Amino acid sequence: MKFKLTPLEKKWILYDVGNSAFAMLTATILPIYFNYLAKKAGLSSVDYLAYWGYAVSICTLLVAIMGPILGAIADVKDLKKKLFELFLLLGVFGCAMLGFVPSWFFFLIVFILTNTGYSASLIFYDAMLTDVTEPKRMDTVSSQGFAWGYIGSCVPFTIGLAFVLFSSKLGISLQKAMTIAFVITAFWWLLTTLPLLKAYQQRYYVEKTEKMVSSSLRRLTTTIKNVCSNKKVFTFLLAYFFYIDGVFTVIDMATAYGQAIGLDSSSLLLALLVTQIVAFPSVLLLNELAKKISSTTIITICIIAYLGISFYAYIMKTQLDFWILAIAVGMFQGTIQALSRSYFGKIIPAEKSGEYFGLYDIFGKGASILGTIIVSLVSQLTGNLNLSVSALSSLFLIGLFLFRKAVRLNQKNSECGQTTNV
C-alpha cells in the first residue's frame, strides 16, 4: 500500500524545505562571503578557516546550553509553538540582515545570532514530530522531511546562485548579489513556515504551573536521570554525539575548507548544489531499504560511509576530488539525520518530547562544537588543512563502536521481553 502523508505531516515537512535553505546558505554562500570580508581585512586562509570554525562552535555551544532548558519549558501547554515562532523570527531576520554588515567581525556576530535562532527552532520543530504523526510513521515522515528539504532548498539557492554567478552581467557587485541571495533565503524560510504555524496544535504536553521555569528544570533533572539509567537510550545518545558531530562539521565546514585550499568558488557552489540534488533520492531510497532490513543497519552503513569520506578528504587536492566528496556526502547525510531523529522519537515519552529533544540537540547539533574545534585547532597547529578534516575520522570510529553497542543493548532488551518501539 502506498504511503500517503496527512495534511499536517505535509505542513511539518514544509518547514524542512524552509530551514534547509538557510542550512544550504550556511554551507555554501556564507563562507564565501565571509572569505571576501576576511581577505578585505587581510586575514590569512588559515585564520579565515579557524575563525569561521570558532563562530560555528560558539553557535552550537549556545544551543547546547539553552537547548535542554528551552525544551523542558516547551513541553508546557501552548508554549512549544510560541518558542518556535520566537527563534524562527530571530533566524529569519538575522538571515535577511547578513549582507548589510560591512566588517568580518560584526558579520560573525550577526551570523552567530542567526544560526542560534535557526538551531534553536529545530529543537521545537523536531519535538513537534510526536504531535504531527504516529510512531510507526516516524521513519518515513522524518525521511520525507529531509528529502524534500534537500530538493526544496535548491529553489532559493539556485535563484541566489544565479545572481552571484552572473553579477557582472547584471551590472551589480558580488557583495550586492550575495546580499540579494540572503534576503531571498530569508523570505523563502518564512514563507514555507506559515502553513505549519497556522495548522500546528500541541497534542502532548504538561500542564502549566505557577513556577513554570523551576518546575521545568525539575522535570529536566528527572529526564536526565531517566536517560542515564536507561542504557539503551544513553548509549545511543553517546554514539549520536560522536557520529553526528562529524556529519555536521562536514556540512558546516565544507565550503570554508574548499575556499581555504584554493578551489574555485563557482565550482564549489555547483558541487554543493549537486549534493542537495543527490540527497533527495538517496534519502527516499535508503528509507525504503530500512523498511526491508532495519533502520539501525542503514545508520551503521552511513557511519562507515562517512568514515571513508573523512579518509578521502586527506588526499583531496583537485576540484574533481571535491565533486566526488560532495556526491558521496549527498548520498548519506540526509539519511543518517532522518533515521537518527525518528529512531529517537520512537523511544521517548511523547509528552516529554521537548525535554528529550532538547537533550538530543545537545548530543547532536549542540555537540558539533567538538568537530569544528578539531578542524580549527589542527589547521592552526599543523598548517595542514587536509589533515584537519581527516581528523574527523576519530569521531566516526567512536560513534560506530558506541552505536553498535546500543544496537546490542536494544536486542538484549527485546530478548528479555522489554517493549520497544524501534
C-alpha positions as CSV (number, residue, x, y, z in Angstrom):
1,M,0.0,0.0,0.0
2,K,1.3,3.4,-1.0
3,F,2.3,5.7,1.9
4,K,0.2,8.8,2.0
5,L,1.1,11.9,4.0
6,T,-1.5,13.6,6.1
7,P,-2.1,17.4,5.6
8,L,-0.4,18.2,8.9
9,E,2.6,15.9,8.1
10,K,3.0,17.8,4.8
11,K,3.0,21.2,6.6
12,W,5.6,19.9,9.1
13,I,7.8,18.7,6.2
14,L,7.4,22.1,4.5
15,Y,9.4,23.7,7.4
16,D,12.3,21.3,6.5
17,V,12.1,22.9,3.0
18,G,12.4,26.3,4.5
19,N,15.1,25.9,7.1
20,S,17.1,23.7,4.8
21,A,17.5,26.8,2.5
22,F,19.3,28.6,5.4
23,A,21.4,25.4,6.1
24,M,22.4,25.3,2.5
25,L,23.3,29.0,2.6
26,T,25.4,28.4,5.6
27,A,27.2,25.6,3.9
28,T,27.8,27.5,0.6
29,I,27.5,31.2,0.1
30,L,28.0,32.4,3.7
31,P,31.6,31.1,4.0
32,I,32.5,32.6,0.6
33,Y,31.1,36.0,1.7
34,F,33.0,35.8,4.9
35,N,36.1,34.9,2.9
36,Y,35.6,38.0,0.9
37,L,35.3,40.1,4.1
38,A,38.3,38.3,5.6
39,K,40.6,38.9,2.6
40,K,39.5,42.5,2.5
41,A,40.7,42.8,6.1
42,G,44.0,41.0,5.4
43,L,43.3,37.7,7.2
44,S,45.2,34.6,6.1
45,S,43.5,31.4,4.8
46,V,44.3,29.5,8.0
47,D,42.9,32.3,10.2
48,Y,39.8,32.6,8.0
49,L,39.0,28.8,8.3
50,A,39.7,28.9,12.1
51,Y,37.6,32.0,12.8
52,W,34.7,30.5,10.8
53,G,35.0,27.3,12.8
54,Y,35.1,29.2,16.1
55,A,32.0,31.1,15.1
56,V,30.1,27.8,14.4
57,S,31.4,26.4,17.7
58,I,30.0,29.4,19.6
59,C,26.6,28.9,18.0
60,T,26.5,25.3,18.9
61,L,27.7,25.9,22.4
62,L,24.9,28.5,23.0
63,V,22.3,26.0,21.8
64,A,23.9,23.2,23.9
65,I,23.5,25.3,27.0
66,M,20.0,26.6,26.2
67,G,18.5,23.5,24.4
68,P,17.5,21.3,27.4
69,I,16.0,24.3,29.3
70,L,14.1,25.6,26.3
71,G,13.0,22.0,25.5
72,A,11.7,21.5,29.0
73,I,9.8,24.8,29.0
74,A,8.4,23.9,25.5
75,D,6.6,20.8,26.9
76,V,4.3,23.1,28.9
77,K,0.9,23.5,27.2
78,D,0.8,26.0,24.3
79,L,4.5,27.1,24.7
80,K,6.2,24.9,22.0
81,K,4.7,26.9,19.2
82,K,5.4,30.3,20.8
83,L,9.1,29.5,21.4
84,F,9.3,28.0,17.9
85,E,8.0,31.3,16.5
86,L,10.4,33.4,18.6
87,F,13.6,31.7,17.4
88,L,12.2,31.3,13.8
89,L,11.9,35.1,13.6
90,L,15.4,35.6,15.1
91,G,16.8,33.4,12.4
92,V,14.8,34.9,9.5
93,F,15.5,38.5,10.5
94,G,19.2,37.8,11.0
95,C,19.5,36.0,7.7
96,A,18.0,39.0,5.8
97,M,20.5,41.4,7.6
98,L,23.7,39.4,6.9
99,G,24.5,41.2,3.7
100,F,24.3,44.6,5.3
101,V,27.2,44.1,7.8
102,P,30.4,45.7,6.5
103,S,33.2,44.1,8.6
104,W,34.1,40.4,9.1
105,F,33.9,40.7,12.9
106,F,30.4,42.1,13.0
107,F,29.3,39.7,10.3
108,L,30.3,36.8,12.6
109,I,28.3,38.3,15.4
110,V,25.1,38.5,13.2
111,F,25.8,35.0,11.9
112,I,26.1,33.6,15.5
113,L,22.7,35.2,16.4
114,T,21.1,34.0,13.2
115,N,22.5,30.4,13.4
116,T,21.5,30.2,17.0
117,G,17.9,31.1,16.1
118,Y,17.9,28.5,13.3
119,S,19.4,25.8,15.6
120,A,17.0,26.6,18.5
121,S,14.0,26.5,16.2
122,L,15.0,22.9,15.2
123,I,14.7,21.8,18.9
124,F,10.9,22.7,18.8
125,Y,10.5,21.5,15.2
126,D,12.0,18.1,16.0
127,A,9.8,17.8,19.1
128,M,6.7,18.5,17.0
129,L,7.3,15.2,15.3
130,T,5.5,13.4,18.1
131,D,2.5,15.7,17.7
132,V,2.1,15.5,13.9
133,T,2.5,11.8,13.4
134,E,2.5,8.3,15.0
135,P,5.5,6.2,16.0
136,K,5.0,3.7,13.1
137,R,5.1,6.5,10.6
138,M,8.0,8.4,12.0
139,D,10.8,6.9,9.9
140,T,9.1,7.7,6.7
141,V,7.8,11.2,7.7
142,S,11.2,12.2,9.1
143,S,13.0,10.9,5.9
144,Q,10.5,12.7,3.7
145,G,11.2,15.9,5.7
146,F,15.0,15.7,5.0
147,A,14.4,14.6,1.3
148,W,12.1,17.4,0.4
149,G,14.2,19.8,2.5
150,Y,17.2,19.0,0.3
151,I,15.5,19.3,-3.0
152,G,13.2,22.2,-2.0
153,S,16.2,24.3,-0.7
154,C,17.6,24.2,-4.2
155,V,14.9,26.7,-5.4
156,P,16.1,29.8,-3.4
157,F,19.7,28.6,-3.7
158,T,19.6,28.4,-7.5
159,I,18.0,31.8,-7.7
160,G,20.6,33.3,-5.4
161,L,23.4,31.4,-7.1
162,A,22.3,32.9,-10.5
163,F,22.7,36.4,-9.0
164,V,26.2,35.5,-7.7
165,L,27.5,33.8,-10.8
166,F,26.1,36.4,-13.2
167,S,26.5,39.5,-11.1
168,S,28.9,41.2,-13.6
169,K,26.4,40.7,-16.4
170,L,23.6,42.0,-14.3
171,G,25.7,45.1,-13.5
172,I,25.8,44.6,-9.7
173,S,28.7,43.9,-7.4
174,L,29.4,40.4,-6.0
175,Q,28.6,41.7,-2.5
176,K,25.2,43.0,-3.6
177,A,24.5,39.8,-5.4
178,M,25.2,37.8,-2.2
179,T,23.0,40.2,-0.2
180,I,20.1,39.5,-2.5
181,A,20.7,35.8,-2.0
182,F,20.5,36.2,1.8
183,V,17.2,38.2,1.5
184,I,15.7,35.6,-0.9
185,T,16.6,32.8,1.5
186,A,15.0,34.6,4.5
187,F,11.8,35.2,2.6
188,W,11.6,31.6,1.5
189,W,12.3,30.4,5.0
190,L,9.4,32.5,6.4
191,L,7.0,31.7,3.6
192,T,7.4,27.9,3.9
193,T,6.8,28.1,7.6
194,L,3.4,29.8,7.6
195,P,1.3,26.7,6.9
196,L,2.8,24.9,9.9
197,L,2.3,27.9,12.1
198,K,-1.4,28.0,11.1
199,A,-2.1,24.3,11.5
200,Y,0.1,23.0,14.4
201,Q,-1.5,22.2,17.7
202,Q,0.4,20.7,20.6
203,R,-1.2,17.3,21.4
204,Y,1.2,16.1,24.1
205,Y,2.1,18.5,27.0
206,V,2.4,19.0,30.7
207,E,0.0,21.5,32.4
208,K,1.1,25.0,33.3
209,T,2.2,25.7,36.9
210,E,2.8,28.9,38.8
211,K,6.5,28.3,38.9
212,M,6.9,27.3,35.3
213,V,10.7,27.6,34.9
214,S,11.6,25.9,38.2
215,S,9.1,23.1,37.6
216,S,10.5,22.7,34.0
217,L,14.1,22.4,35.4
218,R,12.9,19.8,37.9
219,R,11.4,17.8,35.1
220,L,14.5,18.2,33.1
221,T,16.6,16.9,36.0
222,T,14.3,13.8,36.3
223,T,14.6,13.3,32.5
224,I,18.4,13.4,32.6
225,K,18.4,10.8,35.4
226,N,16.0,8.6,33.4
227,V,18.2,8.8,30.3
228,C,21.3,8.0,32.3
229,S,19.6,5.0,33.9
230,N,18.4,3.7,30.5
231,K,21.5,2.2,29.0
232,K,19.9,1.7,25.5
233,V,18.9,5.4,25.2
234,F,22.0,6.8,26.9
235,T,24.4,4.7,24.7
236,F,22.6,5.7,21.6
237,L,22.8,9.4,22.5
238,L,26.5,9.0,23.3
239,A,27.1,7.4,19.9
240,Y,25.0,10.1,18.3
241,F,27.2,12.7,20.0
242,F,30.2,11.5,18.1
243,Y,29.0,10.4,14.7
244,I,26.5,13.3,14.1
245,D,29.2,15.7,15.3
246,G,31.3,14.6,12.4
247,V,28.4,14.9,10.0
248,F,27.5,18.4,11.0
249,T,31.2,19.5,10.9
250,V,31.5,18.3,7.3
251,I,28.3,20.2,6.4
252,D,29.3,23.4,8.3
253,M,33.0,23.5,7.1
254,A,32.8,22.1,3.5
255,T,32.8,25.3,1.6
256,A,35.2,27.1,4.0
257,Y,37.6,24.2,3.6
258,G,37.3,24.3,-0.2
259,Q,37.9,28.0,-0.2
260,A,40.9,27.7,2.2
261,I,42.7,25.2,-0.1
262,G,42.1,27.4,-3.1
263,L,39.3,25.8,-5.0
264,D,37.2,27.8,-7.5
265,S,34.1,29.4,-5.8
266,S,31.7,28.7,-8.7
267,S,32.6,25.1,-8.9
268,L,32.3,24.7,-5.1
269,L,28.8,26.1,-5.2
270,L,27.7,24.0,-8.1
271,A,29.2,20.9,-6.4
272,L,27.2,21.5,-3.3
273,L,24.0,22.1,-5.3
274,V,24.6,18.6,-6.7
275,T,24.9,17.4,-3.1
276,Q,21.4,18.6,-2.4
277,I,20.0,17.0,-5.6
278,V,21.7,13.7,-4.9
279,A,20.5,13.7,-1.3
280,F,16.8,13.8,-2.4
281,P,16.5,10.3,-4.0
282,S,19.2,8.9,-1.7
283,V,17.1,9.6,1.5
284,L,13.9,8.1,-0.1
285,L,15.8,5.0,-1.4
286,L,17.6,4.3,1.8
287,N,14.4,4.8,3.8
288,E,12.7,2.1,1.7
289,L,15.8,-0.1,2.3
290,A,15.5,0.5,6.0
291,K,11.9,-0.9,5.9
292,K,13.2,-4.1,4.4
293,I,16.2,-4.6,6.7
294,S,16.3,-2.2,9.7
295,S,17.0,1.5,10.4
296,T,19.9,0.6,12.6
297,T,21.6,-1.3,9.8
298,I,21.2,1.7,7.5
299,I,22.6,4.1,10.1
300,T,25.6,1.8,10.5
301,I,26.2,1.9,6.8
302,C,26.0,5.7,6.8
303,I,28.6,6.0,9.6
304,I,31.0,3.7,7.8
305,A,30.5,5.8,4.6
306,Y,31.3,9.0,6.5
307,L,34.4,7.3,7.9
308,G,35.5,6.7,4.3
309,I,34.7,10.3,3.3
310,S,36.9,11.7,6.1
311,F,39.8,9.5,4.9
312,Y,39.3,10.6,1.3
313,A,39.4,14.3,2.5
314,Y,43.0,13.7,3.4
315,I,44.1,13.2,-0.2
316,M,41.7,15.8,-1.7
317,K,43.6,18.3,-3.9
318,T,41.6,19.0,-7.0
319,Q,38.1,20.2,-7.9
320,L,37.3,16.7,-9.1
321,D,38.1,15.3,-5.7
322,F,35.7,17.9,-4.1
323,W,33.0,16.9,-6.6
324,I,33.4,13.2,-5.7
325,L,33.3,14.1,-2.0
326,A,30.2,16.2,-2.5
327,I,28.3,13.4,-4.2
328,A,29.4,10.9,-1.5
329,V,28.2,13.3,1.2
330,G,24.9,13.8,-0.6
331,M,24.2,10.0,-0.7
332,F,24.3,9.7,3.1
333,Q,23.9,13.0,5.0
334,G,20.1,13.1,4.9
335,T,19.5,9.5,5.8
336,I,21.7,9.4,8.8
337,Q,20.0,12.5,10.2
338,A,16.5,11.4,9.3
339,L,16.7,7.9,10.7
340,S,18.5,9.0,13.9
341,R,15.7,11.6,14.5
342,S,12.9,9.1,14.0
343,Y,14.8,6.3,16.0
344,F,15.0,8.7,19.0
345,G,11.4,9.9,18.5
346,K,10.1,6.3,18.9
347,I,11.9,5.5,22.2
348,I,10.9,8.6,24.2
349,P,7.7,9.6,26.0
350,A,5.6,11.7,23.6
351,E,4.5,14.1,26.4
352,K,8.2,14.9,27.2
353,S,9.3,15.3,23.6
354,G,10.6,18.8,24.2
355,E,12.8,17.8,27.1
356,Y,14.2,14.8,25.3
357,F,14.8,16.6,22.0
358,G,16.5,19.4,24.0
359,L,18.9,16.7,25.2
360,Y,19.0,15.2,21.7
361,D,20.1,18.6,20.4
362,I,23.0,18.7,22.9
363,F,24.2,15.4,21.8
364,G,23.7,16.4,18.2
365,K,24.0,19.9,16.8
366,G,25.0,21.4,20.2
367,A,27.8,18.9,20.3
368,S,29.2,19.7,16.9
369,I,31.4,22.2,18.7
370,L,33.9,19.4,19.1
371,G,34.3,18.7,15.4
372,T,34.7,22.4,14.4
373,I,37.2,22.9,17.1
374,I,39.2,19.9,16.0
375,V,39.3,21.2,12.4
376,S,40.2,24.8,13.6
377,L,42.9,23.7,16.0
378,V,44.5,21.1,13.8
379,S,44.6,23.5,10.9
380,Q,46.2,26.2,13.0
381,L,48.7,24.0,14.9
382,T,49.9,21.9,11.9
383,G,49.1,24.2,8.9
384,N,47.8,21.1,7.1
385,L,44.2,21.7,6.0
386,N,43.7,18.2,4.7
387,L,44.8,16.7,8.0
388,S,42.4,18.9,9.9
389,V,39.4,17.4,8.1
390,S,40.6,13.8,8.1
391,A,41.0,14.1,11.9
392,L,37.2,13.8,12.0
393,S,37.6,10.1,11.3
394,S,38.1,9.6,15.1
395,L,34.6,10.8,15.7
396,F,33.1,8.3,13.3
397,L,35.1,5.5,14.7
398,I,34.0,6.1,18.3
399,G,30.4,6.7,17.1
400,L,30.4,3.5,15.2
401,F,31.6,1.5,18.1
402,L,29.1,3.0,20.5
403,F,26.2,2.7,18.1
404,R,26.7,-1.0,17.6
405,K,26.8,-1.3,21.4
406,A,23.5,0.5,21.6
407,V,22.0,-1.9,19.0
408,R,23.2,-4.9,21.0
409,L,21.6,-3.4,24.2
410,N,18.3,-3.0,22.3
411,Q,18.4,-6.6,21.1
412,K,19.2,-7.7,24.7
413,N,16.2,-5.8,26.0
414,S,14.0,-7.4,23.3
415,E,15.2,-10.9,24.3
416,C,14.3,-10.1,27.9
417,G,10.8,-9.2,26.9
418,Q,11.1,-5.5,27.4
419,T,8.9,-3.5,25.0
420,T,10.4,-1.2,22.4
421,N,9.0,0.9,19.6
422,V,12.1,0.6,17.4
